[in-house]
């Protein structure tokens, strides 16, 4: 009986000790958990931003080109011969009808003299044939000659008339050839190329002089494909003299080359000018400025770009929470160091332009001085 009471007392003591140990261990665990939850808050990360204003620059582009004539005419003699005179050189201005070059007229004048002699002979033969024809016509009416005799004389007259007409045409052609020995300017312009020299024998139609018209001039540029596709077809182009930007005019796209240059992958674009400042001579170097199709394109540094899933995005600063969030955007063009955004941003938004790789949505940030 004594042993039984002792056992119960030991059992109660062990249970009490075990319970206290469990409670103590549980408290230690809770204390450890409480200590793990006490994490120091992450300090705000400094970032560089830019504040978008209502007058954010749109996507205006400028290219360098030159002034060229609207058209150039290749001039040559209408007959072959030896050049005996050339009145012009490259850069000379000429008026309509002015003599540019001349051929030796000896052969042409000899041909004209021969043609005139043949015409005189043909005219004499025609006169004799006509007199005979008229006489035989009367004799036929009185039945003095036969029909076959009359027909023979009529045939002689027709032949003489045909030969006379041919002789007249020959004289006209020979006379024209004499006039063709002179090369005259078909319009006022400036000589841009000379290919014929005194003493040179040229064939009919061979280039001797190239003449540029002064009635219309174009500004010509080599334009990348993306600029062509993003520029309205009737947009106004500002053209200014590179050496003096105060001398300027405007123009519109006249035509675009259908094929790109194989080396530069650019397209030749001609701009029809509305006015022609006298300083914009042929060959003058000019700058053309145009605005791309979208009216409110915003240019940002390329470092501002990140992604939200598969969508391009930028980080936008929320002043009320002093944190950043991702804003999806539409990028219409990329360059080496910039992106051009057409949708997703508006005036008054502050965009992070540096340090985006270390950011995450909702992160607290502090601002450096605004970027330019």
VOPAGU-2260 file (C-alpha; in pm, 1 decimal, decimal comma):
REM VOPAGU-2260
SITE   aa  ch    i         X         Y         Z
SITE  UNK   A    0       0,0       0,0       0,0
SITE  UNK   A    1     284,3     233,7      78,2
SITE  UNK   A    2     452,7     150,4    -250,0
SITE  UNK   A    3     128,3     219,9    -439,4
SITE  UNK   A    4      93,9     570,6    -281,5
SITE  UNK   A    5     460,0     644,7    -358,5
SITE  UNK   A    6     410,5     549,3    -723,5
SITE  UNK   A    7     110,6     776,6    -762,5
SITE  UNK   A    8     303,2    1065,2    -608,8
SITE  UNK   A    9     597,6    1014,5    -849,1
SITE  UNK   A   10     360,2     993,9   -1142,3
SITE  UNK   A   11     195,1    1324,0   -1048,6
SITE  UNK   A   12     536,3    1489,0   -1009,2
SITE  UNK   A   13     655,7    1362,6   -1350,3
SITE  UNK   A   14     337,4    1480,6   -1523,5
SITE  UNK   A   15     370,4    1823,1   -1367,6
SITE  UNK   A   16     736,5    1849,6   -1471,8
SITE  UNK   A   17     663,3    1733,7   -1824,0
SITE  UNK   A   18     377,8    1984,4   -1860,6
SITE  UNK   A   19     594,7    2272,1   -1748,5
SITE  UNK   A   20     867,1    2166,5   -1990,4
SITE  UNK   A   21     623,0    2159,5   -2282,3
SITE  UNK   A   22     482,7    2498,6   -2190,8
SITE  UNK   A   23     833,1    2638,8   -2160,2
SITE  UNK   A   24     937,6    2497,7   -2497,4
SITE  UNK   A   25     625,5    2636,6   -2665,7
SITE  UNK   A   26     697,3    2979,6   -2524,3
SITE  UNK   A   27    1054,8    2960,4   -2652,6
SITE  UNK   A   28     926,1    2870,4   -3003,2
SITE  UNK   A   29     675,7    3156,5   -2997,2
SITE  UNK   A   30     948,5    3390,4   -2886,1
SITE  UNK   A   31    1167,9    3275,3   -3176,3
SITE  UNK   A   32     887,5    3326,0   -3426,3
SITE  UNK   A   33     824,0    3672,5   -3292,7
SITE  UNK   A   34    1190,7    3758,3   -3334,9
SITE  UNK   A   35    1193,2    3631,9   -3701,9
SITE  UNK   A   36     900,3    3856,6   -3794,3
SITE  UNK   A   37    1081,1    4167,6   -3684,2
SITE  UNK   A   38    1247,6    4243,3   -4030,2
SITE  UNK   A   39    1390,5    4587,0   -4091,7
SITE  UNK   A   40    1194,4    4769,8   -4372,2
SITE  UNK   A   41    1383,6    4812,4   -4704,6
SITE  UNK   A   42    1501,0    5171,0   -4751,8
SITE  UNK   A   43    1350,5    5360,1   -5049,5
SITE  UNK   A   44    1556,9    5311,0   -5364,5
SITE  UNK   A   45    1677,8    5628,1   -5540,5
SITE  UNK   A   46    1571,1    5660,3   -5905,7
SITE  UNK   A   47    1600,1    5917,4   -6181,5
SITE  UNK   A   48    1273,6    6033,4   -6340,4
SITE  UNK   A   49    1141,5    6269,8   -6602,1
SITE  UNK   A   50     814,6    6462,7   -6575,4
SITE  UNK   A   51     613,9    6456,7   -6898,8
SITE  UNK   A   52     468,1    6795,7   -6984,6
SITE  UNK   A   53     206,6    6899,4   -7238,6
SITE  UNK   A   54     478,6    7028,8   -7470,1
SITE  UNK   A   55     687,4    6709,6   -7468,2
SITE  UNK   A   56     879,7    6699,3   -7796,2
SITE  UNK   A   57     709,5    6509,8   -8075,3
SITE  UNK   A   58     897,5    6290,0   -8315,8
SITE  UNK   A   59    1043,4    6550,4   -8550,5
SITE  UNK   A   60    1321,7    6430,7   -8777,0
SITE  UNK   A   61    1576,0    6615,8   -8989,6
SITE  UNK   A   62    1786,1    6500,1   -9282,6
SITE  UNK   A   63    2052,2    6657,5   -9503,5
SITE  UNK   A   64    1999,7    6679,1   -9879,3
SITE  UNK   A   65    2061,8    6912,3  -10173,3
SITE  UNK   A   66    1881,6    7123,3  -10431,6
SITE  UNK   A   67    1831,8    6962,0  -10771,4
SITE  UNK   A   68    1636,7    7066,2  -11081,9
SITE  UNK   A   69    1293,7    6921,0  -11140,0
SITE  UNK   A   70    1416,8    6779,5  -11468,6
SITE  UNK   A   71    1730,8    6774,6  -11682,6
SITE  UNK   A   72    1723,6    6759,7  -12061,0
SITE  UNK   A   73    1987,7    6573,0  -12259,7
SITE  UNK   A   74    2054,2    6771,8  -12576,2
SITE  UNK   A   75    2217,6    6648,8  -12896,8
SITE  UNK   A   76    2222,9    6728,6  -13266,9
SITE  UNK   A   77    1949,4    6582,4  -13486,1
SITE  UNK   A   78    2210,3    6495,9  -13751,2
SITE  UNK   A   79    2564,8    6364,8  -13732,1
SITE  UNK   A   80    2873,7    6573,6  -13800,8
SITE  UNK   A   81    3185,4    6738,2  -13665,4
SITE  UNK   A   82    3154,0    6994,9  -13386,8
SITE  UNK   A   83    3317,7    7323,1  -13487,7
SITE  UNK   A   84    3191,0    7541,3  -13205,7
SITE  UNK   A   85    3074,1    7508,8  -12844,2
SITE  UNK   A   86    2946,5    7818,6  -12673,3
SITE  UNK   A   87    2879,5    7692,7  -12318,6
SITE  UNK   A   88    3045,3    7516,1  -12028,8
SITE  UNK   A   89    2926,0    7358,8  -11705,3
SITE  UNK   A   90    2752,4    7610,7  -11480,6
SITE  UNK   A   91    2662,0    7856,2  -11755,9
SITE  UNK   A   92    2309,8    7997,8  -11752,9
SITE  UNK   A   93    2141,6    8014,0  -12092,9
SITE  UNK   A   94    1819,7    8157,5  -12230,1
SITE  UNK   A   95    1565,6    7990,5  -12455,7
SITE  UNK   A   96    1688,5    7986,3  -12818,7
SITE  UNK   A   97    2051,8    8058,9  -12726,6
SITE  UNK   A   98    2318,7    7884,3  -12937,0
SITE  UNK   A   99    2491,6    7605,4  -12743,6
SITE  UNK   A  100    2703,8    7435,3  -13014,0
SITE  UNK   A  101    2737,0    7406,7  -13391,3
SITE  UNK   A  102    2839,1    7148,2  -13651,2
SITE  UNK   A  103    3032,4    7190,6  -13974,4
SITE  UNK   A  104    2769,8    7293,3  -14232,6
SITE  UNK   A  105    2964,1    7196,9  -14546,4
SITE  UNK   A  106    2796,6    6861,0  -14605,5
SITE  UNK   A  107    2452,4    6989,3  -14517,9
SITE  UNK   A  108    2481,8    7287,4  -14751,0
SITE  UNK   A  109    2609,5    7067,6  -15035,7
SITE  UNK   A  110    2310,3    6836,3  -14990,0
SITE  UNK   A  111    2081,0    7137,9  -14999,9
SITE  UNK   A  112    2237,1    7265,4  -15322,4
SITE  UNK   A  113    2200,4    6923,5  -15488,7
SITE  UNK   A  114    1840,1    6896,7  -15372,0
SITE  UNK   A  115    1757,9    7240,1  -15515,6
SITE  UNK   A  116    1916,1    7147,5  -15852,5
SITE  UNK   A  117    1708,4    6829,9  -15867,7
SITE  UNK   A  118    1399,0    7031,3  -15784,5
SITE  UNK   A  119    1463,4    7267,3  -16078,8
SITE  UNK   A  120    1506,1    6969,8  -16312,6
SITE  UNK   A  121    1192,8    6800,7  -16179,4
SITE  UNK   A  122     995,5    7122,5  -16218,6
SITE  UNK   A  123    1105,9    7154,8  -16581,8
SITE  UNK   A  124    1012,1    6794,7  -16656,3
SITE  UNK   A  125     675,9    6845,0  -16488,5
SITE  UNK   A  126     602,0    7155,8  -16697,9
SITE  UNK   A  127     677,8    6971,8  -17024,7
SITE  UNK   A  128     478,4    6665,4  -16917,6
SITE  UNK   A  129     181,6    6885,2  -16823,2
SITE  UNK   A  130     177,9    7064,4  -17161,3
SITE  UNK   A  131     187,6    6733,0  -17343,2
SITE  UNK   A  132     -85,3    6590,9  -17122,2
SITE  UNK   A  133    -317,5    6886,5  -17184,4
SITE  UNK   A  134    -262,5    6867,1  -17562,1
SITE  UNK   A  135    -331,8    6495,6  -17577,2
SITE  UNK   A  136    -641,7    6545,6  -17364,6
SITE  UNK   A  137    -786,7    6776,1  -17632,9
SITE  UNK   A  138    -689,7    6539,6  -17912,4
SITE  UNK   A  139    -865,5    6254,7  -17733,5
SITE  UNK   A  140   -1186,0    6456,2  -17716,1
SITE  UNK   A  141   -1186,4    6497,3  -18097,2
SITE  UNK   A  142   -1100,2    6130,7  -18149,4
SITE  UNK   A  143    -773,0    6216,7  -18324,2
SITE  UNK   A  144    -572,7    5984,0  -18091,3
SITE  UNK   A  145    -652,2    5658,0  -17928,5
SITE  UNK   A  146    -718,9    5605,1  -17560,9
SITE  UNK   A  147    -395,6    5411,8  -17515,6
SITE  UNK   A  148    -190,5    5703,7  -17655,5
SITE  UNK   A  149    -359,0    5940,7  -17409,6
SITE  UNK   A  150    -305,6    5703,0  -17118,1
SITE  UNK   A  151      65,4    5689,7  -17193,2
SITE  UNK   A  152     101,9    6069,8  -17176,4
SITE  UNK   A  153    -109,2    6083,3  -16861,0
SITE  UNK   A  154     124,1    5828,2  -16699,7
SITE  UNK   A  155     424,9    6042,4  -16797,0
SITE  UNK   A  156     259,8    6345,4  -16634,9
SITE  UNK   A  157     181,1    6153,2  -16313,4
SITE  UNK   A  158     541,0    6033,1  -16294,0
SITE  UNK   A  159     677,6    6386,1  -16344,5
SITE  UNK   A  160     442,1    6521,3  -16076,5
SITE  UNK   A  161     554,1    6253,2  -15830,0
SITE  UNK   A  162     920,5    6327,3  -15897,7
SITE  UNK   A  163     857,1    6698,7  -15845,1
SITE  UNK   A  164     691,9    6637,6  -15508,4
SITE  UNK   A  165     981,8    6414,0  -15402,5
SITE  UNK   A  166    1230,8    6682,3  -15506,7
SITE  UNK   A  167    1043,5    6942,8  -15299,5
SITE  UNK   A  168    1054,5    6712,7  -14996,4
SITE  UNK   A  169    1426,8    6659,1  -15047,1
SITE  UNK   A  170    1485,1    7034,0  -15051,6
SITE  UNK   A  171    1282,9    7073,8  -14731,0
SITE  UNK   A  172    1479,9    6794,7  -14560,2
SITE  UNK   A  173    1815,0    6934,5  -14674,0
SITE  UNK   A  174    1713,4    7281,3  -14554,7
SITE  UNK   A  175    1616,2    7140,6  -14214,5
SITE  UNK   A  176    1949,0    6959,0  -14191,2
SITE  UNK   A  177    2129,6    7289,3  -14236,9
SITE  UNK   A  178    1933,0    7433,8  -13944,0
SITE  UNK   A  179    2002,4    7117,7  -13741,8
SITE  UNK   A  180    2374,5    7199,1  -13745,9
SITE  UNK   A  181    2297,1    7450,0  -13469,7
SITE  UNK   A  182    2212,5    7324,1  -13121,0
SITE  UNK   A  183    1978,5    7572,1  -12948,4
SITE  UNK   A  184    1853,1    7582,1  -12589,3
SITE  UNK   A  185    1487,7    7465,2  -12581,6
SITE  UNK   A  186    1429,6    7658,1  -12256,1
SITE  UNK   A  187    1610,5    7874,7  -12007,2
SITE  UNK   A  188    1831,2    7682,9  -11768,7
SITE  UNK   A  189    2180,0    7604,4  -11648,4
SITE  UNK   A  190    2430,3    7368,4  -11809,7
SITE  UNK   A  191    2505,0    7078,3  -11577,2
SITE  UNK   A  192    2714,2    6858,4  -11807,2
SITE  UNK   A  193    2907,4    6888,7  -12133,3
SITE  UNK   A  194    2991,9    6579,0  -12336,4
SITE  UNK   A  195    3082,2    6718,1  -12680,8
SITE  UNK   A  196    3403,5    6900,7  -12763,2
SITE  UNK   A  197    3519,8    7100,5  -13064,2
SITE  UNK   A  198    3654,9    6868,9  -13334,0
SITE  UNK   A  199    3461,3    6567,5  -13210,2
SITE  UNK   A  200    3246,7    6378,7  -13461,0
SITE  UNK   A  201    2908,9    6295,5  -13312,4
SITE  UNK   A  202    2617,9    6089,1  -13437,2
SITE  UNK   A  203    2255,5    6196,0  -13447,4
SITE  UNK   A  204    2106,6    6208,1  -13096,1
SITE  UNK   A  205    2439,8    6166,9  -12916,0
SITE  UNK   A  206    2456,5    6366,9  -12590,8
SITE  UNK   A  207    2642,0    6695,5  -12621,3
SITE  UNK   A  208    2499,4    6913,0  -12341,4
SITE  UNK   A  209    2277,9    6845,8  -12038,7
SITE  UNK   A  210    2054,2    7135,5  -11942,4
SITE  UNK   A  211    1876,3    7174,9  -11607,3
SITE  UNK   A  212    1552,1    7369,8  -11595,7
SITE  UNK   A  213    1532,2    7669,1  -11362,5
SITE  UNK   A  214    1153,5    7694,3  -11363,9
SITE  UNK   A  215    1119,0    7437,1  -11083,8
SITE  UNK   A  216    1363,1    7306,1  -10823,9
SITE  UNK   A  217    1335,9    7018,8  -10577,7
SITE  UNK   A  218    1504,3    6937,0  -10249,6
SITE  UNK   A  219    1626,2    6577,3  -10263,1
SITE  UNK   A  220    1687,8    6352,9   -9958,9
SITE  UNK   A  221    1779,2    5989,3   -9893,1
SITE  UNK   A  222    1520,9    5876,5   -9637,8
SITE  UNK   A  223    1510,7    5555,9   -9423,4
SITE  UNK   A  224    1207,9    5334,3   -9477,6
SITE  UNK   A  225    1060,6    5378,0   -9126,9
SITE  UNK   A  226    1046,1    5754,7   -9174,6
SITE  UNK   A  227     860,9    5715,3   -9503,0
SITE  UNK   A  228     599,3    5482,0   -9356,6
SITE  UNK   A  229     542,3    5709,9   -9054,5
SITE  UNK   A  230     515,8    6036,7   -9250,6
SITE  UNK   A  231     181,4    6146,3   -9399,5
SITE  UNK   A  232     196,2    6173,5   -9781,4
SITE  UNK   A  233      87,6    6540,1   -9781,7
SITE  UNK   A  234     278,6    6659,1   -9476,5
SITE  UNK   A  235     460,9    6991,0   -9500,3
SITE  UNK   A  236     841,4    6974,4   -9507,6
SITE  UNK   A  237    1052,4    7266,7   -9387,4
SITE  UNK   A  238    1365,7    7312,6   -9598,9
SITE  UNK   A  239    1642,0    7546,1   -9480,9
SITE  UNK   A  240    1985,9    7630,5   -9612,5
SITE  UNK   A  241    2245,4    7443,1   -9407,5
SITE  UNK   A  242    2493,6    7733,0   -9416,9
SITE  UNK   A  243    2224,0    7985,4   -9317,1
SITE  UNK   A  244    1916,3    7831,7   -9142,7
SITE  UNK   A  245    1734,2    8167,7   -9160,6
SITE  UNK   A  246    1689,7    8110,4   -9534,9
SITE  UNK   A  247    1407,2    7861,9   -9553,2
SITE  UNK   A  248    1101,9    7753,7   -9747,4
SITE  UNK   A  249     846,8    7474,4   -9738,1
SITE  UNK   A  250     752,2    7192,2   -9968,8
SITE  UNK   A  251     560,6    6868,4  -10010,6
SITE  UNK   A  252     662,6    6520,6  -10117,9
SITE  UNK   A  253     670,7    6511,9  -10497,8
SITE  UNK   A  254     770,5    6148,2  -10546,2
SITE  UNK   A  255     949,1    5860,0  -10375,7
SITE  UNK   A  256    1185,3    5619,4  -10548,2
SITE  UNK   A  257    1015,2    5278,2  -10583,7
SITE  UNK   A  258    1335,2    5093,5  -10489,4
SITE  UNK   A  259    1573,2    5135,4  -10197,9
SITE  UNK   A  260    1943,6    5193,4  -10244,3
SITE  UNK   A  261    2107,5    4851,0  -10214,4
SITE  UNK   A  262    2394,0    4986,4  -10000,4
SITE  UNK   A  263    2222,3    5236,3   -9768,5
SITE  UNK   A  264    1867,0    5087,9   -9774,4
SITE  UNK   A  265    1728,3    5439,6   -9812,0
SITE  UNK   A  266    1477,1    5579,3  -10059,9
SITE  UNK   A  267    1537,1    5886,5  -10276,7
SITE  UNK   A  268    1262,3    6141,4  -10197,6
SITE  UNK   A  269    1206,4    6463,0  -10395,7
SITE  UNK   A  270    1040,7    6758,7  -10224,4
SITE  UNK   A  271     858,7    7011,5  -10442,6
SITE  UNK   A  272     939,7    7357,3  -10307,4
SITE  UNK   A  273     670,1    7623,7  -10283,1
SITE  UNK   A  274     911,7    7917,0  -10319,6
SITE  UNK   A  275    1268,3    7945,2  -10443,4
SITE  UNK   A  276    1499,9    8165,0  -10236,6
SITE  UNK   A  277    1775,0    8289,7  -10466,3
SITE  UNK   A  278    2037,1    8150,4  -10227,7
SITE  UNK   A  279    1907,8    7796,0  -10285,8
SITE  UNK   A  280    2100,2    7745,0  -10608,4
SITE  UNK   A  281    2136,3    7406,8  -10774,3
SITE  UNK   A  282    2363,9    7186,4  -10562,5
SITE  UNK   A  283    2311,0    7385,4  -10241,3
SITE  UNK   A  284    2316,0    7174,8   -9922,2
SITE  UNK   A  285    1988,9    7196,9   -9730,1
SITE  UNK   A  286    1826,3    7048,7   -9418,9
SITE  UNK   A  287    1475,5    6908,2   -9435,2
SITE  UNK   A  288    1262,4    6876,8   -9121,2
SITE  UNK   A  289     938,2    6681,3   -9095,5
SITE  UNK   A  290     704,1    6555,0   -8827,2
SITE  UNK   A  291     613,2    6187,6   -8822,8
SITE  UNK   A  292     256,5    6062,3   -8851,1
SITE  UNK   A  293     174,2    6047,7   -8476,7
SITE  UNK   A  294     116,0    6394,4   -8334,3
SITE  UNK   A  295     196,4    6314,4   -7966,9
SITE  UNK   A  296     492,8    6082,9   -7975,9
SITE  UNK   A  297     700,6    6094,9   -7655,9
SITE  UNK   A  298    1072,4    6027,9   -7670,1
SITE  UNK   A  299    1228,3    5854,1   -7368,4
SITE  UNK   A  300    1570,6    5709,1   -7296,7
SITE  UNK   A  301    1597,0    5345,1   -7398,4
SITE  UNK   A  302    1695,6    5259,8   -7037,9
SITE  UNK   A  303    1341,3    5345,7   -6926,5
SITE  UNK   A  304    1195,4    5045,9   -7111,0
SITE  UNK   A  305    1104,9    4722,0   -6933,8
SITE  UNK   A  306     825,6    4468,2   -6983,8
SITE  UNK   A  307     501,3    4360,5   -6821,5
SITE  UNK   A  308     463,0    4007,7   -6947,0
SITE  UNK   A  309     497,6    4037,5   -7325,8
SITE  UNK   A  310     394,3    4405,5   -7330,5
SITE  UNK   A  311     650,4    4690,5   -7332,1
SITE  UNK   A  312     616,1    4898,2   -7016,2
SITE  UNK   A  313     777,2    5172,0   -6808,7
SITE  UNK   A  314     779,8    5242,2   -6437,0
SITE  UNK   A  315     563,4    5538,1   -6332,0
SITE  UNK   A  316     610,9    5718,4   -5999,6
SITE  UNK   A  317     305,0    5761,1   -5777,5
SITE  UNK   A  318     357,6    6073,1   -5567,3
SITE  UNK   A  319      80,4    5988,5   -5320,4
SITE  UNK   A  320     240,4    5657,2   -5219,9
SITE  UNK   A  321     599,4    5744,6   -5303,2
SITE  UNK   A  322     618,4    5415,7   -5495,8
SITE  UNK   A  323     631,4    5295,4   -5856,1
SITE  UNK   A  324     402,6    5083,7   -6071,6
SITE  UNK   A  325     430,5    4938,0   -6421,3
SITE  UNK   A  326     252,0    5117,2   -6706,4
SITE  UNK   A  327     211,4    4932,0   -7041,8
SITE  UNK   A  328     301,0    5148,7   -7343,2
SITE  UNK   A  329     299,8    5130,6   -7723,0
SITE  UNK   A  330     642,8    5184,1   -7878,5
SITE  UNK   A  331     631,9    5295,7   -8243,1
SITE  UNK   A  332    1005,1    5328,0   -8306,8
SITE  UNK   A  333    1340,9    5243,6   -8153,9
SITE  UNK   A  334    1678,0    5409,3   -8197,3
SITE  UNK   A  335    2017,9    5337,8   -8048,0
SITE  UNK   A  336    1950,4    5528,4   -7725,2
SITE  UNK   A  337    1579,8    5623,7   -7735,6
SITE  UNK   A  338    1230,3    5483,0   -7759,3
SITE  UNK   A  339     930,3    5663,4   -7910,1
SITE  UNK   A  340     600,8    5604,5   -7729,4
SITE  UNK   A  341     262,3    5683,5   -7887,0
SITE  UNK   A  342      19,1    5539,9   -7627,5
SITE  UNK   A  343       9,9    5475,4   -7251,9
SITE  UNK   A  344     158,0    5802,0   -7125,3
SITE  UNK   A  345      25,5    6154,6   -7085,8
SITE  UNK   A  346     125,2    6495,5   -6952,6
SITE  UNK   A  347     188,6    6512,6   -6578,7
SITE  UNK   A  348     316,4    6154,3   -6551,2
SITE  UNK   A  349     660,3    6102,8   -6396,0
SITE  UNK   A  350     850,4    5818,4   -6563,4
SITE  UNK   A  351    1154,5    5638,8   -6421,6
SITE  UNK   A  352    1435,5    5666,2   -6677,2
SITE  UNK   A  353    1725,0    5505,3   -6490,1
SITE  UNK   A  354    1755,5    5214,2   -6247,1
SITE  UNK   A  355    1449,8    5022,1   -6365,6
SITE  UNK   A  356    1626,3    4684,8   -6358,3
SITE  UNK   A  357    1626,7    4684,1   -5976,1
SITE  UNK   A  358    1264,3    4792,7   -5933,1
SITE  UNK   A  359     946,9    4596,7   -5873,8
SITE  UNK   A  360     585,5    4713,0   -5866,6
SITE  UNK   A  361     491,1    4882,7   -5538,1
SITE  UNK   A  362     851,0    4950,8   -5432,9
SITE  UNK   A  363     915,0    5272,0   -5237,8
SITE  UNK   A  364    1157,4    5509,5   -5410,3
SITE  UNK   A  365    1318,6    5848,4   -5368,9
SITE  UNK   A  366    1379,6    6086,6   -5656,9
SITE  UNK   A  367    1699,3    6223,8   -5799,9
SITE  UNK   A  368    1682,5    6551,6   -5987,6
SITE  UNK   A  369    1457,3    6527,1   -6297,0
SITE  UNK   A  370    1626,8    6404,5   -6610,8
SITE  UNK   A  371    1629,9    6620,9   -6923,2
